[in-house]
Amino acid sequence: NLDQQFLEKVVEIIEDNLDNGDFDVSYIAEKVYMSNSTLYRKIKGLTGVSTNEFIRKIRLKHSLKLLQSGDYNVTESAYMTGFNNMAYYRECFKKEYGVLPSEYLK
């Protein structure tokens, strides 16, 4: 359906820009031809979370995959998924998965 296609498009845009720390909501809104507020309402309505939270969840999911691969350490996985502040990354990771990234690796 259209909502599923829309979400897949947004996820694709986010995934294509994972390593871009300057990537933001306005960039997505521009790519899907919506205002920031319309995009927010659409994402919130479909997922129950804000656009920023949606982006953060996708980034965290990809950083988790990088950690699971065993090829990257915590810092590398954070930077490769657009987290430029390690304290913020650890805080978000712990909030999402219940443990710090370093604890997850153990």
N, C-alpha and C positions, 0 to 999 in steps of 0.2 A: 504494500500500500504506500501511499505518498509520504506518510509520516516516517515510515521505516526508511524509505529512500532518502528523505531529508536527513535523518540521523546518520545514515551511512555516509552521506556526502560530508557532513560536518566532521565526523570521525576521520574521514580520509584527509580533509584539510588539516586537522590537528596533527595526525600522524605524519603528514608530509612536512610539518613545521616543528616537530618535536625538539630538535636541537637548536631552534631559534628562540633565544631567551627574550627577544623583543616582540615576539608573536603575541597578539592580544585579541580580545573580543571584536574590536573594530575590523580587524583583518578578516575574520570569519564572516561578519555581517556584510562586508563588502563583497565577498566571494559568493554569498548566497542571496545577494540583492535584497537585503533587509536592513532596517535601522537596528541599532544596538538594542533598543527597548523591545522591538518586535521579536528579534532573535531571542532575547532573554525570556519573553513570555512563551515562545514556542518551545524552547529547550526545557524551561521549568515545567510547562504543561506535559511534555512527553516523558521527562526523566525524574521530575520532582526535585531537581537541583538547579542552581544558577548556572549560567554559562561558564563562569570562572571555575566553579566547582567541577563541572563536567570536564573541562580542559584538564584540571588538576588530576581528576580520577584517571583519565586516559594516560596522562604522563606517568602517574604512579604505577599504573598497570604495566606500562612498558619498562619502567625502571625495574620493577619486580622481575619481569622476564629476563632482563639483562643480568640481574643478580643470580637468577636461577640457572642461567647458562653456565655460570662459573668462570666466564671469560673476563668479567669486569668487577672491579671493587666498588665500594659504596660511592666514592667520589666520582668515579668515571660514569657510573650509571646515572647519578644525579645530573651531571653536566650534559650527558648525552640526551637527556630527556627535558632539558630546558630549565632545570633548577640551578640557579647561579648562587644561591645562598644555602650553604649546607645545614645551618641551624633550622631554617625554614623547611628544607627537604626532610630532615629527620622528624620534625614536628608533624608534618603532613603524613609521612609514612607511618608513624606511630598511630596517628588518629585513624588512618585508613585500615591498617593491618594489625594494630594492637601491640606491635613490637617495634623497636628501632631497627633500621636496616642492618646494622652490624650484628644485632641479636638474631635477626632472621637468618643471616648467613651461617650461624653456628649450628 
